[in-house]
Structures are given as C-alpha cells and as structure tokens.
C-alpha cells in the first residue's frame, strides 16, 4: 500500500531492491501535448504541466523536450522553457 505526501510523492516499500520505494503517480508532472517531431539527430516535443502540486515552485506550464541520439551509448535530452531566452555557452567553447 502506498502513502502519498502533500507534495505528491508516494512511498511504497517493496521487497524487490530494483524497484524504487519513492515515486510520483502518473497524474503528476508533465504530459506530451500534440505530436512528437523528428529532427536530424532525434526528436522534439512539447510538454504541458499537469495540475499537480509543485515541488519547487515557479514551474513552467509548457516546456520543450529535445532528445538527441549522440552515439549508440549516449542519449542527450534537454528541457527548456520556449517562452524564455537563456544564455548557453556555444558548443565550440565547451
């Protein structure tokens, strides 16, 4: 049986050590809004925040998820707020 906190995190101890004891239910977080679009290296999709408690506050209601298959063993994902610009160090300087 699970016990959930006011912030939405649930706690359910399991005998299987490969299963996390703390988790968020499926009605918490974000959901895909619309379709997933293919890009040269992967995909991008828009996510919309579900009406659930906030962990840290100041949540963006809409975010852009970009996924990139960089190598057979490396997947890069990036979550950004499409409504706010932010500085990113150009790749050639990293």
N, C-alpha and C positions, 0 to 999 in steps of 0.2 A: 504494500500500500504506500502511496506517495503522500508526502506532506509538502505543500507549497507555501512560500513566503509571500508577503505583501508585494514584493518586487517581482514576483512571478517565477522565481527559481524553485524547482521541485527537488526533493530529496527522497531517494528510494534506495536504501541499501540492498545490494544484490550479493549473492554468493559467488557469482562469476566475476573474477577480478578484471576481466577485459571490458566490462560494462561500466560506464561512468555512473556514480551514485547521484551526482547533481546534474540537472539538465533543465532546459526550458521546454514547456509544452509547445505543440505545433501551432498554437494560436498566438505565439509571442515572436516578435522580431519583424521581419520584412517578408514580402511575397513578390514574385515576379509579376510585373504589370505589363501586359502585352506580350510581344514575341521576343525571342532571342535572335539577335542579328549576328551573322557571321562576319568576321574580319579576316585580314590576311593571316594573322597568327593565332586566331582563336574566336572569341565571341564577345558581345557586349549585350547587356540587358538592363532595363530599368526596374528598380525595386521600390515598392511602396510600403511604408511603415504600417504595421497592423496596430489597431487600437489596444495597446497593452501597456503595462507600467514601464516607466523609463528607469534604466539603471543609473545613468549618469546625468540625465537632463540634456536640454538643448539638442534633441535629436532632429535630424533632417527627415522630413516626411517623404522625400523622394531622393534616391541615390542611384548612381550609375555603377554597375558592376562590370568590370572589364576583365576577361580571362585571356591568358596568353600561354600557349604551349611552347615553351622556350627550348626544351630538349626532351628526349624520351623520358627523362627522370626529373624534370623540373617544370612546374606549373606556376605561373605568376598570376595573382589576382590583385585587383586594385578597386577600392570602393571610394568614390568621390561624390561630392555634392555638386550636381551640374549647375546650380544657381549661384555658386560662389567660386570666384577665381582664387587660386592659391599658387604661391611660387613653388616651382620644382626645379631642383638642380639639373641642368642639362646633362643627358646621359654621358656625353664625351668628357665631362669633368668628374665623373664618379670613379 
